[in-house]
Amino acid sequence: MSSKKKSDAAPATLIVQHILITWTKASRGGPLAERRSEIPVAFPVPHPPPVYDRNENYIVHKVDFGERNEFVSPIRSQTILRSIDTKFSTTNCTVEFTDAVADVVYEWRSGAPEQKFFDKSGTPVPVRKRLNVETGKWVRVEYNVRFSGYDCGNWFYEHSIINVALATPESLDIFVTSKPSAEFQQLSHLW
């Protein structure tokens, strides 16, 4: 028999929300740019499927906006479950979850303009930032990039907002009812 005392408190669940906003030169300025800037940086997370097991899965809420509907409402809003053994990644951000500890790591990997700092010797080093997520808290990473299409050379843009919490499944509104405990922004002027 185990000597560990069983806790009545529900264990924390990893909750990841990725808000992805994409556009082309057509909405870089004017009314569409204004509408794009009004998109919230957080949403309540819908309930996961009833077969959800917090010891095996974590919650991912993806919300996509784009020019197709002039940024009026999400083009897609989807809640999925990911295996606890699988990292969540975006273009330049990774969520790592091990032993009930979550880290959100921003590291520039692609997109323009290139993101880098310079060390004391003047050598360029990529931007890298790690945010730790404590139980009952959440963090936000926000960045934007520009890409060029391989086939046609047209530019398109992405603005990613990644909200990450370690909270109980009853706290799916944590991103809209509280403030992040830490934030990191890498927002460039995208010409």
Rosetta constraint file for C-alpha pairs under 8 A:
AtomPair CA 10 CA 168 HARMONIC 6.40 0.50
AtomPair CA 11 CA 54 HARMONIC 7.94 0.50
AtomPair CA 11 CA 167 HARMONIC 7.94 0.50
AtomPair CA 11 CA 168 HARMONIC 6.53 0.50
AtomPair CA 12 CA 100 HARMONIC 7.81 0.50
AtomPair CA 12 CA 135 HARMONIC 6.40 0.50
AtomPair CA 12 CA 136 HARMONIC 7.51 0.50
AtomPair CA 12 CA 166 HARMONIC 5.44 0.50
AtomPair CA 12 CA 167 HARMONIC 4.64 0.50
AtomPair CA 12 CA 168 HARMONIC 4.83 0.50
AtomPair CA 12 CA 169 HARMONIC 7.60 0.50
AtomPair CA 13 CA 54 HARMONIC 5.98 0.50
AtomPair CA 13 CA 58 HARMONIC 6.32 0.50
AtomPair CA 13 CA 59 HARMONIC 7.75 0.50
AtomPair CA 13 CA 165 HARMONIC 7.81 0.50
AtomPair CA 13 CA 166 HARMONIC 5.32 0.50
AtomPair CA 13 CA 167 HARMONIC 5.28 0.50
AtomPair CA 13 CA 168 HARMONIC 5.58 0.50
AtomPair CA 13 CA 169 HARMONIC 6.44 0.50
AtomPair CA 14 CA 58 HARMONIC 5.19 0.50
AtomPair CA 14 CA 59 HARMONIC 6.40 0.50
AtomPair CA 14 CA 97 HARMONIC 7.91 0.50
AtomPair CA 14 CA 102 HARMONIC 7.58 0.50
AtomPair CA 14 CA 164 HARMONIC 7.26 0.50
AtomPair CA 14 CA 165 HARMONIC 5.84 0.50
AtomPair CA 14 CA 166 HARMONIC 4.73 0.50
AtomPair CA 14 CA 167 HARMONIC 6.69 0.50
AtomPair CA 15 CA 58 HARMONIC 6.16 0.50
AtomPair CA 15 CA 59 HARMONIC 4.84 0.50
AtomPair CA 15 CA 60 HARMONIC 6.09 0.50
AtomPair CA 15 CA 61 HARMONIC 7.84 0.50
AtomPair CA 15 CA 164 HARMONIC 5.70 0.50
AtomPair CA 15 CA 165 HARMONIC 5.11 0.50
AtomPair CA 15 CA 166 HARMONIC 6.28 0.50
AtomPair CA 15 CA 167 HARMONIC 7.28 0.50
AtomPair CA 16 CA 58 HARMONIC 7.91 0.50
AtomPair CA 16 CA 59 HARMONIC 6.11 0.50
AtomPair CA 16 CA 60 HARMONIC 4.75 0.50
AtomPair CA 16 CA 61 HARMONIC 6.18 0.50
AtomPair CA 16 CA 162 HARMONIC 7.06 0.50
AtomPair CA 16 CA 163 HARMONIC 5.85 0.50
AtomPair CA 16 CA 164 HARMONIC 4.59 0.50
AtomPair CA 16 CA 165 HARMONIC 6.59 0.50
AtomPair CA 17 CA 42 HARMONIC 7.92 0.50
AtomPair CA 17 CA 45 HARMONIC 7.61 0.50
AtomPair CA 17 CA 60 HARMONIC 5.76 0.50
AtomPair CA 17 CA 61 HARMONIC 4.59 0.50
AtomPair CA 17 CA 62 HARMONIC 5.88 0.50
AtomPair CA 17 CA 63 HARMONIC 7.64 0.50
AtomPair CA 17 CA 161 HARMONIC 7.91 0.50
AtomPair CA 17 CA 162 HARMONIC 5.66 0.50
AtomPair CA 17 CA 163 HARMONIC 5.01 0.50
AtomPair CA 17 CA 164 HARMONIC 6.34 0.50
AtomPair CA 18 CA 60 HARMONIC 7.60 0.50
AtomPair CA 18 CA 61 HARMONIC 6.27 0.50
AtomPair CA 18 CA 62 HARMONIC 4.93 0.50
AtomPair CA 18 CA 63 HARMONIC 6.20 0.50
AtomPair CA 18 CA 160 HARMONIC 6.91 0.50
AtomPair CA 18 CA 161 HARMONIC 5.76 0.50
AtomPair CA 18 CA 162 HARMONIC 4.64 0.50
AtomPair CA 18 CA 163 HARMONIC 6.55 0.50
AtomPair CA 19 CA 41 HARMONIC 7.39 0.50
AtomPair CA 19 CA 42 HARMONIC 7.72 0.50
AtomPair CA 19 CA 62 HARMONIC 6.05 0.50
AtomPair CA 19 CA 63 HARMONIC 4.72 0.50
AtomPair CA 19 CA 64 HARMONIC 5.83 0.50
AtomPair CA 19 CA 65 HARMONIC 7.77 0.50
AtomPair CA 19 CA 160 HARMONIC 5.78 0.50
AtomPair CA 19 CA 161 HARMONIC 5.03 0.50
AtomPair CA 19 CA 162 HARMONIC 6.44 0.50
AtomPair CA 20 CA 62 HARMONIC 7.71 0.50
AtomPair CA 20 CA 63 HARMONIC 6.27 0.50
AtomPair CA 20 CA 64 HARMONIC 4.82 0.50
AtomPair CA 20 CA 65 HARMONIC 6.26 0.50
AtomPair CA 20 CA 158 HARMONIC 6.84 0.50
AtomPair CA 20 CA 159 HARMONIC 5.91 0.50
AtomPair CA 20 CA 160 HARMONIC 4.76 0.50
AtomPair CA 20 CA 161 HARMONIC 6.56 0.50
AtomPair CA 21 CA 36 HARMONIC 7.91 0.50
AtomPair CA 21 CA 64 HARMONIC 5.90 0.50
AtomPair CA 21 CA 65 HARMONIC 4.74 0.50
AtomPair CA 21 CA 66 HARMONIC 5.79 0.50
AtomPair CA 21 CA 158 HARMONIC 5.63 0.50
AtomPair CA 21 CA 159 HARMONIC 5.07 0.50
AtomPair CA 21 CA 160 HARMONIC 6.45 0.50
AtomPair CA 22 CA 64 HARMONIC 7.91 0.50
AtomPair CA 22 CA 65 HARMONIC 6.45 0.50
AtomPair CA 22 CA 66 HARMONIC 5.06 0.50
AtomPair CA 22 CA 67 HARMONIC 7.30 0.50
AtomPair CA 22 CA 156 HARMONIC 7.17 0.50
AtomPair CA 22 CA 157 HARMONIC 5.49 0.50
AtomPair CA 22 CA 158 HARMONIC 4.60 0.50
AtomPair CA 22 CA 159 HARMONIC 6.52 0.50
AtomPair CA 23 CA 27 HARMONIC 6.41 0.50
AtomPair CA 23 CA 28 HARMONIC 7.58 0.50
AtomPair CA 23 CA 66 HARMONIC 5.83 0.50
AtomPair CA 23 CA 67 HARMONIC 5.80 0.50
AtomPair CA 23 CA 156 HARMONIC 5.75 0.50
AtomPair CA 23 CA 157 HARMONIC 5.28 0.50
AtomPair CA 23 CA 158 HARMONIC 6.80 0.50
AtomPair CA 24 CA 28 HARMONIC 6.80 0.50
AtomPair CA 24 CA 67 HARMONIC 7.83 0.50
AtomPair CA 24 CA 155 HARMONIC 6.29 0.50
AtomPair CA 24 CA 156 HARMONIC 4.47 0.50
AtomPair CA 24 CA 157 HARMONIC 6.05 0.50
AtomPair CA 25 CA 155 HARMONIC 6.93 0.50
AtomPair CA 25 CA 156 HARMONIC 6.92 0.50
AtomPair CA 27 CA 31 HARMONIC 7.84 0.50
AtomPair CA 27 CA 32 HARMONIC 5.17 0.50
AtomPair CA 27 CA 33 HARMONIC 5.47 0.50
AtomPair CA 27 CA 67 HARMONIC 7.28 0.50
AtomPair CA 28 CA 32 HARMONIC 7.44 0.50
AtomPair CA 28 CA 33 HARMONIC 5.56 0.50
AtomPair CA 29 CA 33 HARMONIC 4.84 0.50
AtomPair CA 29 CA 34 HARMONIC 7.42 0.50
AtomPair CA 30 CA 34 HARMONIC 6.44 0.50
AtomPair CA 31 CA 35 HARMONIC 6.17 0.50
AtomPair CA 32 CA 36 HARMONIC 6.01 0.50
AtomPair CA 32 CA 67 HARMONIC 7.92 0.50
AtomPair CA 32 CA 70 HARMONIC 6.40 0.50
AtomPair CA 32 CA 71 HARMONIC 7.39 0.50
AtomPair CA 33 CA 37 HARMONIC 6.21 0.50
AtomPair CA 34 CA 38 HARMONIC 6.64 0.50
AtomPair CA 35 CA 39 HARMONIC 7.08 0.50
AtomPair CA 35 CA 70 HARMONIC 7.75 0.50
AtomPair CA 35 CA 71 HARMONIC 6.42 0.50
AtomPair CA 35 CA 72 HARMONIC 7.53 0.50
AtomPair CA 36 CA 71 HARMONIC 5.91 0.50
AtomPair CA 39 CA 71 HARMONIC 7.75 0.50
AtomPair CA 41 CA 161 HARMONIC 6.57 0.50
AtomPair CA 42 CA 163 HARMONIC 7.36 0.50
AtomPair CA 42 CA 175 HARMONIC 5.70 0.50
AtomPair CA 42 CA 176 HARMONIC 6.05 0.50
AtomPair CA 43 CA 173 HARMONIC 7.43 0.50
AtomPair CA 43 CA 175 HARMONIC 6.48 0.50
AtomPair CA 43 CA 176 HARMONIC 6.10 0.50
AtomPair CA 44 CA 172 HARMONIC 6.10 0.50
AtomPair CA 44 CA 173 HARMONIC 4.45 0.50
AtomPair CA 44 CA 174 HARMONIC 7.29 0.50
AtomPair CA 44 CA 175 HARMONIC 6.50 0.50
AtomPair CA 44 CA 176 HARMONIC 6.21 0.50
AtomPair CA 45 CA 61 HARMONIC 6.33 0.50
AtomPair CA 45 CA 79 HARMONIC 7.65 0.50
AtomPair CA 45 CA 172 HARMONIC 5.10 0.50
AtomPair CA 45 CA 173 HARMONIC 6.08 0.50
AtomPair CA 46 CA 61 HARMONIC 7.66 0.50
AtomPair CA 46 CA 79 HARMONIC 6.62 0.50
AtomPair CA 46 CA 172 HARMONIC 7.06 0.50
AtomPair CA 47 CA 79 HARMONIC 7.74 0.50
AtomPair CA 47 CA 172 HARMONIC 7.31 0.50
AtomPair CA 48 CA 52 HARMONIC 6.45 0.50
AtomPair CA 48 CA 59 HARMONIC 6.90 0.50
AtomPair CA 48 CA 79 HARMONIC 6.50 0.50
AtomPair CA 48 CA 80 HARMONIC 7.06 0.50
AtomPair CA 48 CA 81 HARMONIC 7.34 0.50
AtomPair CA 52 CA 57 HARMONIC 6.98 0.50
AtomPair CA 52 CA 81 HARMONIC 7.48 0.50
AtomPair CA 53 CA 57 HARMONIC 5.86 0.50
AtomPair CA 54 CA 58 HARMONIC 6.22 0.50
AtomPair CA 55 CA 84 HARMONIC 7.57 0.50
AtomPair CA 56 CA 83 HARMONIC 5.91 0.50
AtomPair CA 56 CA 84 HARMONIC 5.45 0.50
AtomPair CA 57 CA 81 HARMONIC 5.85 0.50
AtomPair CA 57 CA 82 HARMONIC 5.28 0.50
AtomPair CA 57 CA 83 HARMONIC 4.52 0.50
AtomPair CA 57 CA 84 HARMONIC 4.79 0.50
AtomPair CA 58 CA 81 HARMONIC 5.61 0.50
AtomPair CA 58 CA 82 HARMONIC 5.42 0.50
AtomPair CA 58 CA 83 HARMONIC 6.50 0.50
AtomPair CA 58 CA 84 HARMONIC 5.92 0.50
AtomPair CA 59 CA 79 HARMONIC 6.96 0.50
AtomPair CA 59 CA 80 HARMONIC 6.08 0.50
AtomPair CA 59 CA 81 HARMONIC 4.94 0.50
AtomPair CA 59 CA 82 HARMONIC 6.52 0.50
AtomPair CA 60 CA 79 HARMONIC 5.64 0.50
AtomPair CA 60 CA 80 HARMONIC 5.28 0.50
AtomPair CA 60 CA 81 HARMONIC 6.06 0.50
AtomPair CA 60 CA 82 HARMONIC 7.01 0.50
AtomPair CA 61 CA 77 HARMONIC 7.19 0.50
AtomPair CA 61 CA 78 HARMONIC 5.72 0.50
AtomPair CA 61 CA 79 HARMONIC 4.40 0.50
AtomPair CA 61 CA 80 HARMONIC 6.47 0.50
AtomPair CA 62 CA 76 HARMONIC 7.46 0.50
AtomPair CA 62 CA 77 HARMONIC 5.61 0.50
AtomPair CA 62 CA 78 HARMONIC 5.26 0.50
AtomPair CA 62 CA 79 HARMONIC 6.39 0.50
AtomPair CA 63 CA 74 HARMONIC 6.28 0.50
AtomPair CA 63 CA 75 HARMONIC 7.68 0.50
AtomPair CA 63 CA 76 HARMONIC 5.68 0.50
AtomPair CA 63 CA 77 HARMONIC 4.45 0.50
AtomPair CA 63 CA 78 HARMONIC 6.63 0.50
AtomPair CA 64 CA 74 HARMONIC 5.43 0.50
AtomPair CA 64 CA 75 HARMONIC 5.53 0.50
AtomPair CA 64 CA 76 HARMONIC 5.13 0.50
AtomPair CA 64 CA 77 HARMONIC 6.50 0.50
AtomPair CA 65 CA 71 HARMONIC 5.68 0.50
AtomPair CA 65 CA 73 HARMONIC 6.86 0.50
AtomPair CA 65 CA 74 HARMONIC 4.80 0.50
AtomPair CA 65 CA 75 HARMONIC 5.33 0.50
AtomPair CA 65 CA 76 HARMONIC 7.24 0.50
AtomPair CA 66 CA 70 HARMONIC 6.52 0.50
AtomPair CA 66 CA 71 HARMONIC 5.40 0.50
AtomPair CA 66 CA 74 HARMONIC 7.66 0.50
AtomPair CA 66 CA 75 HARMONIC 6.72 0.50
AtomPair CA 67 CA 71 HARMONIC 5.77 0.50
AtomPair CA 68 CA 75 HARMONIC 7.84 0.50
AtomPair CA 69 CA 73 HARMONIC 7.27 0.50
AtomPair CA 69 CA 75 HARMONIC 7.34 0.50
AtomPair CA 82 CA 86 HARMONIC 6.68 0.50
AtomPair CA 84 CA 97 HARMONIC 7.30 0.50
AtomPair CA 85 CA 97 HARMONIC 7.88 0.50
AtomPair CA 87 CA 94 HARMONIC 6.86 0.50
AtomPair CA 87 CA 95 HARMONIC 5.91 0.50
AtomPair CA 87 CA 96 HARMONIC 5.63 0.50
AtomPair CA 87 CA 97 HARMONIC 7.20 0.50
AtomPair CA 88 CA 94 HARMONIC 5.66 0.50
AtomPair CA 88 CA 95 HARMONIC 5.14 0.50
AtomPair CA 88 CA 96 HARMONIC 7.16 0.50
AtomPair CA 89 CA 93 HARMONIC 5.67 0.50
AtomPair CA 89 CA 94 HARMONIC 4.33 0.50
AtomPair CA 89 CA 95 HARMONIC 6.37 0.50
AtomPair CA 90 CA 94 HARMONIC 6.41 0.50
AtomPair CA 91 CA 109 HARMONIC 7.04 0.50
AtomPair CA 91 CA 110 HARMONIC 6.81 0.50
AtomPair CA 92 CA 106 HARMONIC 5.84 0.50
AtomPair CA 92 CA 107 HARMONIC 5.39 0.50
AtomPair CA 92 CA 108 HARMONIC 5.15 0.50
AtomPair CA 92 CA 109 HARMONIC 5.57 0.50
AtomPair CA 92 CA 110 HARMONIC 6.90 0.50
AtomPair CA 93 CA 104 HARMONIC 7.11 0.50
AtomPair CA 93 CA 105 HARMONIC 5.57 0.50
AtomPair CA 93 CA 106 HARMONIC 4.43 0.50
AtomPair CA 93 CA 107 HARMONIC 6.11 0.50
AtomPair CA 93 CA 108 HARMONIC 7.87 0.50
AtomPair CA 94 CA 104 HARMONIC 5.89 0.50
AtomPair CA 94 CA 105 HARMONIC 5.23 0.50
AtomPair CA 94 CA 106 HARMONIC 6.61 0.50
AtomPair CA 95 CA 102 HARMONIC 6.96 0.50
AtomPair CA 95 CA 103 HARMONIC 5.81 0.50
AtomPair CA 95 CA 104 HARMONIC 4.57 0.50
AtomPair CA 95 CA 105 HARMONIC 6.31 0.50
AtomPair CA 96 CA 102 HARMONIC 5.64 0.50
AtomPair CA 96 CA 103 HARMONIC 5.18 0.50
AtomPair CA 96 CA 104 HARMONIC 6.36 0.50
AtomPair CA 96 CA 105 HARMONIC 7.75 0.50
AtomPair CA 97 CA 101 HARMONIC 5.66 0.50
AtomPair CA 97 CA 102 HARMONIC 4.47 0.50
AtomPair CA 97 CA 103 HARMONIC 6.51 0.50
AtomPair CA 98 CA 102 HARMONIC 6.61 0.50
AtomPair CA 101 CA 132 HARMONIC 7.79 0.50
AtomPair CA 101 CA 133 HARMONIC 6.97 0.50
AtomPair CA 101 CA 134 HARMONIC 7.24 0.50
AtomPair CA 102 CA 132 HARMONIC 6.09 0.50
AtomPair CA 102 CA 133 HARMONIC 5.27 0.50
AtomPair CA 102 CA 134 HARMONIC 7.44 0.50
AtomPair CA 102 CA 166 HARMONIC 7.45 0.50
AtomPair CA 103 CA 130 HARMONIC 6.50 0.50
AtomPair CA 103 CA 131 HARMONIC 5.64 0.50
AtomPair CA 103 CA 132 HARMONIC 4.61 0.50
AtomPair CA 103 CA 133 HARMONIC 5.96 0.50
AtomPair CA 104 CA 130 HARMONIC 5.64 0.50
AtomPair CA 104 CA 131 HARMONIC 5.12 0.50
AtomPair CA 104 CA 132 HARMONIC 6.44 0.50
AtomPair CA 104 CA 133 HARMONIC 7.55 0.50
AtomPair CA 104 CA 141 HARMONIC 7.88 0.50
AtomPair CA 104 CA 164 HARMONIC 7.60 0.50
AtomPair CA 105 CA 128 HARMONIC 7.08 0.50
AtomPair CA 105 CA 129 HARMONIC 5.70 0.50
AtomPair CA 105 CA 130 HARMONIC 4.42 0.50
AtomPair CA 105 CA 131 HARMONIC 6.42 0.50
AtomPair CA 106 CA 127 HARMONIC 7.65 0.50
AtomPair CA 106 CA 128 HARMONIC 5.48 0.50
AtomPair CA 106 CA 129 HARMONIC 5.13 0.50
AtomPair CA 106 CA 130 HARMONIC 6.40 0.50
AtomPair CA 106 CA 141 HARMONIC 7.32 0.50
AtomPair CA 107 CA 126 HARMONIC 7.00 0.50
AtomPair CA 107 CA 127 HARMONIC 5.68 0.50
AtomPair CA 107 CA 128 HARMONIC 4.37 0.50
AtomPair CA 107 CA 129 HARMONIC 6.59 0.50
AtomPair CA 108 CA 114 HARMONIC 7.59 0.50
AtomPair CA 108 CA 115 HARMONIC 6.05 0.50
AtomPair CA 108 CA 116 HARMONIC 7.82 0.50
AtomPair CA 108 CA 126 HARMONIC 6.18 0.50
AtomPair CA 108 CA 127 HARMONIC 5.81 0.50
AtomPair CA 108 CA 128 HARMONIC 6.88 0.50
AtomPair CA 110 CA 114 HARMONIC 7.38 0.50
AtomPair CA 111 CA 145 HARMONIC 5.05 0.50
AtomPair CA 111 CA 146 HARMONIC 5.33 0.50
AtomPair CA 111 CA 147 HARMONIC 5.41 0.50
AtomPair CA 112 CA 145 HARMONIC 5.41 0.50
AtomPair CA 112 CA 146 HARMONIC 4.88 0.50
AtomPair CA 112 CA 147 HARMONIC 6.32 0.50
AtomPair CA 113 CA 145 HARMONIC 6.79 0.50
AtomPair CA 113 CA 146 HARMONIC 6.94 0.50
AtomPair CA 113 CA 188 HARMONIC 7.41 0.50
AtomPair CA 113 CA 190 HARMONIC 7.56 0.50
AtomPair CA 115 CA 126 HARMONIC 6.18 0.50
AtomPair CA 115 CA 127 HARMONIC 5.96 0.50
AtomPair CA 116 CA 124 HARMONIC 6.07 0.50
AtomPair CA 116 CA 125 HARMONIC 5.38 0.50
AtomPair CA 116 CA 126 HARMONIC 4.26 0.50
AtomPair CA 116 CA 127 HARMONIC 4.96 0.50
AtomPair CA 117 CA 124 HARMONIC 5.65 0.50
AtomPair CA 117 CA 125 HARMONIC 5.32 0.50
AtomPair CA 117 CA 126 HARMONIC 6.14 0.50
AtomPair CA 117 CA 127 HARMONIC 6.05 0.50
AtomPair CA 118 CA 122 HARMONIC 5.20 0.50
AtomPair CA 118 CA 123 HARMONIC 5.29 0.50
AtomPair CA 118 CA 124 HARMONIC 4.37 0.50
AtomPair CA 118 CA 125 HARMONIC 5.69 0.50
AtomPair CA 119 CA 123 HARMONIC 5.51 0.50
AtomPair CA 119 CA 124 HARMONIC 6.48 0.50
AtomPair CA 119 CA 125 HARMONIC 6.73 0.50
AtomPair CA 129 CA 184 HARMONIC 7.69 0.50
AtomPair CA 131 CA 139 HARMONIC 7.17 0.50
AtomPair CA 131 CA 182 HARMONIC 7.06 0.50
AtomPair CA 131 CA 183 HARMONIC 7.91 0.50
AtomPair CA 132 CA 139 HARMONIC 7.86 0.50
AtomPair CA 133 CA 137 HARMONIC 6.35 0.50
AtomPair CA 133 CA 138 HARMONIC 5.86 0.50
AtomPair CA 133 CA 139 HARMONIC 6.43 0.50
AtomPair CA 133 CA 164 HARMONIC 7.44 0.50
AtomPair CA 133 CA 165 HARMONIC 6.58 0.50
AtomPair CA 133 CA 166 HARMONIC 6.60 0.50
AtomPair CA 134 CA 138 HARMONIC 7.15 0.50
AtomPair CA 134 CA 165 HARMONIC 7.91 0.50
AtomPair CA 134 CA 166 HARMONIC 6.45 0.50
AtomPair CA 135 CA 165 HARMONIC 7.61 0.50
AtomPair CA 135 CA 166 HARMONIC 4.84 0.50
AtomPair CA 135 CA 167 HARMONIC 5.99 0.50
AtomPair CA 136 CA 165 HARMONIC 7.20 0.50
AtomPair CA 136 CA 166 HARMONIC 5.65 0.50
AtomPair CA 136 CA 167 HARMONIC 4.82 0.50
AtomPair CA 136 CA 168 HARMONIC 7.64 0.50
AtomPair CA 137 CA 165 HARMONIC 5.81 0.50
AtomPair CA 137 CA 166 HARMONIC 6.15 0.50
AtomPair CA 137 CA 167 HARMONIC 6.94 0.50
AtomPair CA 137 CA 180 HARMONIC 6.96 0.50
AtomPair CA 137 CA 181 HARMONIC 6.22 0.50
AtomPair CA 138 CA 163 HARMONIC 6.95 0.50
AtomPair CA 138 CA 164 HARMONIC 5.38 0.50
AtomPair CA 138 CA 165 HARMONIC 4.05 0.50
AtomPair CA 138 CA 166 HARMONIC 6.55 0.50
AtomPair CA 138 CA 174 HARMONIC 7.89 0.50
AtomPair CA 138 CA 175 HARMONIC 7.54 0.50
AtomPair CA 138 CA 179 HARMONIC 7.87 0.50
AtomPair CA 138 CA 180 HARMONIC 5.13 0.50
AtomPair CA 138 CA 181 HARMONIC 5.83 0.50
AtomPair CA 138 CA 182 HARMONIC 7.38 0.50
AtomPair CA 139 CA 163 HARMONIC 5.81 0.50
AtomPair CA 139 CA 164 HARMONIC 5.44 0.50
AtomPair CA 139 CA 165 HARMONIC 6.60 0.50
AtomPair CA 139 CA 180 HARMONIC 4.83 0.50
AtomPair CA 139 CA 181 HARMONIC 5.64 0.50
AtomPair CA 139 CA 182 HARMONIC 4.95 0.50
AtomPair CA 139 CA 183 HARMONIC 5.73 0.50
AtomPair CA 140 CA 161 HARMONIC 7.01 0.50
AtomPair CA 140 CA 162 HARMONIC 5.60 0.50
AtomPair CA 140 CA 163 HARMONIC 4.55 0.50
AtomPair CA 140 CA 164 HARMONIC 6.47 0.50
AtomPair CA 140 CA 180 HARMONIC 6.39 0.50
AtomPair CA 140 CA 182 HARMONIC 6.57 0.50
AtomPair CA 140 CA 183 HARMONIC 4.76 0.50
AtomPair CA 140 CA 184 HARMONIC 6.44 0.50
AtomPair CA 141 CA 161 HARMONIC 5.92 0.50
AtomPair CA 141 CA 162 HARMONIC 5.19 0.50
AtomPair CA 141 CA 163 HARMONIC 6.68 0.50
AtomPair CA 141 CA 183 HARMONIC 5.79 0.50
AtomPair CA 141 CA 184 HARMONIC 4.86 0.50
AtomPair CA 141 CA 185 HARMONIC 5.90 0.50
AtomPair CA 142 CA 159 HARMONIC 7.42 0.50
AtomPair CA 142 CA 160 HARMONIC 5.66 0.50
AtomPair CA 142 CA 161 HARMONIC 4.49 0.50
AtomPair CA 142 CA 162 HARMONIC 6.30 0.50
AtomPair CA 142 CA 183 HARMONIC 7.96 0.50
AtomPair CA 142 CA 184 HARMONIC 6.33 0.50
AtomPair CA 142 CA 185 HARMONIC 4.77 0.50
AtomPair CA 142 CA 186 HARMONIC 6.29 0.50
AtomPair CA 142 CA 187 HARMONIC 7.18 0.50
AtomPair CA 143 CA 159 HARMONIC 5.86 0.50
AtomPair CA 143 CA 160 HARMONIC 5.51 0.50
AtomPair CA 143 CA 161 HARMONIC 6.79 0.50
AtomPair CA 143 CA 185 HARMONIC 5.75 0.50
AtomPair CA 143 CA 186 HARMONIC 4.62 0.50
AtomPair CA 143 CA 187 HARMONIC 5.01 0.50
AtomPair CA 143 CA 188 HARMONIC 7.76 0.50
AtomPair CA 144 CA 157 HARMONIC 7.37 0.50
AtomPair CA 144 CA 158 HARMONIC 5.47 0.50
AtomPair CA 144 CA 159 HARMONIC 4.21 0.50
AtomPair CA 144 CA 160 HARMONIC 6.15 0.50
AtomPair CA 144 CA 186 HARMONIC 6.90 0.50
AtomPair CA 144 CA 187 HARMONIC 5.41 0.50
AtomPair CA 144 CA 188 HARMONIC 6.46 0.50
AtomPair CA 145 CA 157 HARMONIC 5.86 0.50
AtomPair CA 145 CA 158 HARMONIC 5.43 0.50
AtomPair CA 145 CA 159 HARMONIC 6.67 0.50
AtomPair CA 145 CA 188 HARMONIC 7.36 0.50
AtomPair CA 145 CA 190 HARMONIC 7.21 0.50
AtomPair CA 146 CA 155 HARMONIC 6.75 0.50
AtomPair CA 146 CA 156 HARMONIC 5.84 0.50
AtomPair CA 146 CA 157 HARMONIC 4.47 0.50
AtomPair CA 146 CA 158 HARMONIC 6.42 0.50
AtomPair CA 146 CA 190 HARMONIC 6.68 0.50
AtomPair CA 147 CA 155 HARMONIC 5.56 0.50
AtomPair CA 147 CA 156 HARMONIC 5.38 0.50
AtomPair CA 147 CA 157 HARMONIC 6.16 0.50
AtomPair CA 148 CA 153 HARMONIC 5.28 0.50
AtomPair CA 148 CA 154 HARMONIC 5.51 0.50
AtomPair CA 148 CA 155 HARMONIC 4.43 0.50
AtomPair CA 148 CA 156 HARMONIC 6.36 0.50
AtomPair CA 149 CA 153 HARMONIC 4.65 0.50
AtomPair CA 149 CA 154 HARMONIC 5.30 0.50
AtomPair CA 149 CA 155 HARMONIC 6.22 0.50
AtomPair CA 149 CA 156 HARMONIC 7.52 0.50
AtomPair CA 163 CA 175 HARMONIC 7.21 0.50
AtomPair CA 165 CA 174 HARMONIC 7.79 0.50
AtomPair CA 167 CA 171 HARMONIC 6.19 0.50
AtomPair CA 167 CA 172 HARMONIC 7.98 0.50
AtomPair CA 167 CA 174 HARMONIC 7.97 0.50
AtomPair CA 168 CA 172 HARMONIC 7.70 0.50
AtomPair CA 173 CA 177 HARMONIC 6.12 0.50
AtomPair CA 174 CA 178 HARMONIC 5.86 0.50
AtomPair CA 175 CA 179 HARMONIC 7.14 0.50
AtomPair CA 175 CA 180 HARMONIC 7.58 0.50
